[in-house]
Amino acid sequence: MNALPEADWLNFLIDLLQGAQLQLLRVLDALGLVQKVNGQPAWPWAHRLSGENLLIDLGQARSLAWTLACVGVAVLLLLIALLWRRSRWYLLALVPMLLIAAPWPHANVVLVPATPASFHASPTGFTATSIAQGRVLYAQHCVSCHGTDGKGEGPLAASLAVWPPNLTGPLLWRRADGDLLWRVLHGTAAMPGFGGPLDAADAWALIDYMKAQGAGQSLRTLGHWPQPVGLPDMAVRCGAQAPRSLAQWR
């Protein structure tokens, strides 16, 4: 593991966790065992494995990586034991030793509360049109509390029991997009839900704008984007050729 750059193995671990849960959800959906929410399969459990927390606690990420490696070896030993009868009991004895020796991470880091939309994917493609639509919606529903710059200093912020969060920091990137969607539509303990005036398409556009806004504010303050933000998809003309979207150029 140490031979890989830190970002590489950590991204691989997060992708592994997210991908495994997403594939499980797809299998459950194909079997008709889950409901649809906002047109996408709903996560059926109250918790999920967290990828975003591993970005915050690198020590726990390493513990999880080594634990998964130990579990993988234990499974491999069980499979070999089924085929190699001569040394079966020696191999089986190693399995609990591996599981005991594994540096199991803290459950409150790896397991986090989930929403039915935790694994929803945005259908917008992060386009300039969607961001522009989200800008209008933000001005209508969010400015009074979160402020025009997203820093949580709107005209009504001081009157609230809990000060609104700063949307220009890493908050939006530490939450799954589906969880952001659920919070916009259904609210939190400190924020009312907007599922009445907004539908899922509006909420996705609003999330696109908040991410674009957060990236812009970071650029103004720090001179760079500390969080990964893709270019909004838009039509681009190259020379005399017909306009094509950035997604097509990629």
N, C-alpha and C positions, 0 to 999 in steps of 0.2 A: 504493500500500500504506500509506503514511504517513497517508492520510486516514482509515483505519479504526483504531478503538481497538486497542491491542496485543492484548488478549485475543480480539477478534473475528477478526482475520486468523490468529492462531496457532491458534485452535480450528478455523477453516476448513481450515487446512493439515493439521492432525492428522486431522481428519475425512476429508479427501481421501485421505490416505495409507492410513488404516485401511479406508475404504470401497472404494478401488480393489483392495486386497489381498483383502478379503472377497468382492467380486464375482468376482475371479479364482478364488478357492477354490470358489465356488458353481458357476461354469462348469465347472471341472475335475470337481466332484462330479457335475454333471448329465451329463457325458460319461463318467462311470465311471472316471476316471483317478486318483482318490484313494481311500484306505481310510477306514473309519469307526473312530473311537476314542471311547469313551464315548457312542456314539450320534450323534456329530457328525463332519462331514468333518475329516480330519486334514491339517494343513499339511505339504506334502511336502518342504520344503526345510529346510536346517540354519540358515538366516538369514531374517530378515524386515526390512522397513523399520520403523524405530522412530518411534512418535509420542511416547512418553513421554520419550525423551531430549531432544526438542526443548523440553520444558518446563524442562529444566535448563540447556540451552545456547542462549540466545536468539540469539546471534550465528550459530550454525550453522543455526538455524531460518530466519533471514533469508537466509542464503546459499542454502539449499535452495529457498526461495520464489522468489528471483530466478533460480536455475538452472532451475526448472520453467517459469518464464515464458519464459526464453530457449529452452528446448526446445520449448515450445508455439509460439513464433514461428517457429522453425526448421521445425517440421512444417507450419505454415501456408504458409511460403514454398515448401516442396516441393510442396504441393498446388496452389498457384498456378502453379508452374513447369510442372506437367503440363498445365495448361490454356492458359497464355499462352506460346506458343512464341517469340514475338518477343524477349522479355527473359529467356528461360529461363536462359541462362548467367550473367547478372548475379545473378539470384535464387539460383541454385545456389551461386554464389561466396560469398554472404552466410551460407549455412548453417554451414560450418565456422568462419567468423569468430565467429558467435554462440556456438557450442559452446565455442570456445576462450576467449572473453571471459566466459563464465558463471562465477560464483564457486562452483565445485563444493565442497560441504561435505566434511568428513572422513568417510571411509567408516566408521570405527569409531564414529561418532556416529549416522549414519543407518542402518547395518546392524548388527543385534544378533543374537545366537544365538536361535534359535526352538525351540519344542517342538511336537510334533504337535497339542497342544491350544492353541496360541497364539491362535487365533481362535475358540475355544469361547465360547459365551455362556451365562451362568447361567440355568437354567430356573426358579429359585426365585421371582423377582420381588421379592427382598429383603423378605420378609414377616416379621411379628412371629413367626409360627410357626416359620419357618426359623431365625431368629435364636435363638429359645429352644432349638431342637434343637441348633444349633451351640454354644450355651453349655454344654450337657451334654457334648457331645463334647470341647470344649476342656478342661473340667475332668478328663475321663478321660485325654486323650492329650497335652495341651500344657502344663498348669500347671507340671509339674515342671521344665521348662526355661525356658519363656517367662514364668512367673509369673502370678499372678491378674490383674495389671494390664496384662500384655502387654509390659512393658518389658524382658523378657529377664533377669530377676533371680530366676528360680525356684530352688528348693532344690538342683537338680542343675546349675545353670548354671556354677558355678565349677569343677566337675570336668570340663567339656567342653574339648576342644582349642581350639574357637573359641566365643567368647561369643555366645549367641543374639541375633539382631537385635531392635531395639526396634520392636514392631508398632504403637506408638502414634504414630510419626512418619509421614513421607510415603512410607515404603517400599511399603505396600500399594497406594498410588495411582500409584506409578511403574512398576508391573508390570501387564501385561495379566491380566485375570481368568483366562483360560485357562492362562497360565503359572503363576499361583498354584495352580490346580487340579493341574497336572502336578507341581509341587514337593511338594504335600501328599501325593499318591498315590505318587510315585516317589522323592521325597527329593532332596537335594543333597549336595555334598561334605561338608557339616557336619551334615546332618540325615537321619535314616533316613526312608524312605517308609512311608506308612501304608496302602498299597493292599491290605494283608491284612485288617486289622480294619475298614477304611472302604471304602465304595464311592463312586462319583462323586456320588451324591445327598448322602451324608454330608459329603463334601469341600466341596461347594457351600454347604451349611448352615454348615460351619465357617468358610468365608471370609466369609459374611454376618455371623457373630458377630464375627469379628476386625475387620471394618470398623466395625461398630457400637460395639465396644469401643474402637477407636482414636478414633472421633469423641467418645465419652464422656470419655475421658481428656484429649483436647485441650480439651474444654469446661471440665473441672475445672481444668486448668492455665492455659489462656490466656483462658478466658471466651468463646470462640467456636470455630467449626469452620474451621480453615485449609484443609481439603480439602472438595470437594463431596460431600455425603452426602444422599441422598434420605430422606424419611420412610419408615419401614417400612410396607408395605401392611398394613392392618388394617381391621376393620369399624368404621364410624363412623355414629352415628345423628344426624340433623339434625332437631330438633323432633319432631313426631309421626310422621315418615316411617319406613319400615322401614330397618334398618341396611344400609349399602352400603359397599363397600370404597373406600379412598382412590383406588385406580386408577380406579374408576368416577366418583368425584367430579371427578377431574382431567379 
